[in-house]
Structures are given as structure tokens and as C-alpha cells.
């Protein structure tokens, strides 16, 4: 599975060296934006440790033995997420609850069922509440032998320093636009679709691959339509859209991302930047008119509103409230 990870050569090489040298940490924090391969890398590492052909403990592996075989029953189970020694913990609702951490502790205390390791992947780890993080700290401080904990999160500041200090941090970065477009081309996107999606996802290819191509392309259109309706109809439309869309954190993140890219394009045009940098090339006329109508301050305010929304969501703010505030700042202040 490591071979399928694109654009994260530094992270992958770091993990390869850790395994082949027999110096596997008991806990890692995979830090970076969503859609860049953090979970895929965590599963690849788990597959390697659980592979029946290569199940390293503390002894170094030969270079010829790098990576999971991908063919044994254990590897197939990891691919299907049904291996009894691989555990994927995701938020239960809006947060990772303390009961989930208690269950992790109980499971970690048991011997592996089939392999020689137990692998726990905590997705969206930043959504632990403080009591949950404190409960999880005990497992980090006294991890059972041959237990691997992988935390997936967007930024190290999202968890208490006591948690991060007990993990080896592995950084993940967005892909360059050209590399993202090439990957999307290989996954069935046309050249035009790949170029547009690569710009819209800003190197977070997993976001573009998560749904149908038509769905991905329609996300920006939905964001524009919502903002236009709020500007035209006022508070009633604002609260209606916040009620409908604000229940889904992922949807709110997508909307905020679309607004950020729109204001980025406005700034590019206002500053006379290279037209090749414009993401919404199909709306160039609309962008030019809005950039001319808005002041520099209004454009900077729009970018600041999007940044504040991202920070709020990273800090577990309510998606609905975050969307309400952001739409209010973008629609009414610009007007």
C-alpha cells in the first residue's frame, strides 16, 4: 500500500526506516490537511506490521523485505478493514467520546488475535474532548508491548501538548498542483476535470476522489448559490441554509474552502496577478466585476473570515454556528 501513496515521500521514507531498523515508536501523530493520504499511510503501516509474510517486531528487516506482501490473508483483511488486530476509531457524532478511549484501553491490554501487533488508528483525533484526551494519555504513557497508536489530525495545536509530546510527529503536505492533476488523470478524470479539481482541492487529492466527479464539481456551485441567496434574501436564507447544511461538519468545511478559494481569486485579479493562478477560470468575468466592486479591505476581510472559520472548526466549534458567522461576514459586510 505504500506504493499507492503519492506526494508524501518524506513521510513514507521516515516510516520505512523506522520499520526496517526495528525502531518503531509506540505512537505517531500524522499531521496535515485532510485528503493528502494520512489515513492511507496509517493503513499501509498497519498492513506491513500485520502482514503474515513480514511481521517485524524489533529485529531489522532486510531491504528486500520492505513492505507488506499484499497477497496474504492478513493483508487482504487489512484492505477490507476486518483484521481483528486493526482498529479504526472515528468520532462518534461530533466528538471522540471517552467511552471509545476506554474501549481502546481494554482492547490494547489483550494479546493480538492473529498477528504480532495491535494497531489502533484514531481518525480526526483533534475531536477528542479534554476529558477524553486526558483519559487517552494513560495509554500513551504506559502502552502495552507491540501496540501501535496512530493519531490522525490536522495540526498539533489541536491536542494538548502532553499528548503530542508522547508521539513522533510525521508531517503530511498537499500535493503540488501538477502532481495532483496527474494523479486525478490516472483515476479517470478528463484533462479539464483533473486540472480544475486539482486547483479546487489545493493539493488535497483525497477530497476530489472522495465522491463522484460531478459531485466534486458541484460543491463550488452550491457554495456560490448559498452565498448569493443569503445576500439577496438576508437573515431568513442565512438561518435556513445554516440549519440544513450546518449539521454536516464535512459539508461546512467544503463550503468554507470554496469561499476561501473565491476570495483568493479576487485578490489575484485585484492585484493584477498571473491569470494562470486563477482557480475559477470559468467565472473569470464574474470575478473581474466583483474584484472591481470590492475594496481591498473587503477582500482581506473575506479571507480573514474563512481563516477564522477554519480555526474555529479545528477547535471543535459547532459547524452550524461557524457557518452562520461566516455567511454573515461574507454576505452582509461585503454588501
Secondary structure, 3 states (H helix, E strand, C coil): CHHHCCCCHHHHHHHHHHHHCCCCCCEEEEECCCCCCHHHHHHHHHHHHHCCCCCCCCCCCCHHHCCCCCCCHHHHHHHCCCCCCEEEECCECCEECHHHHHHHHHHHCCCCCCCCCEEEEECCHHHECHHHHHHHHHHHHCCCCCEEEEEEECCHHHCCHHHHCCCEEEECCCCCHHHHHHHHHHCCCCHHHHHHHHHHHCCCHHHHHCCCHHHHHHHHHHHHHHHHHHHHHCHHHHHHHHHHHCCCHHHHHHHHHHHHHHHHHHHHHHCCCCHHHCCCHHHHHHHHHHHHHCCHHHHHHHHHHHHHHHHHHHCCCCHHHHHHHHHHHHHHHCC
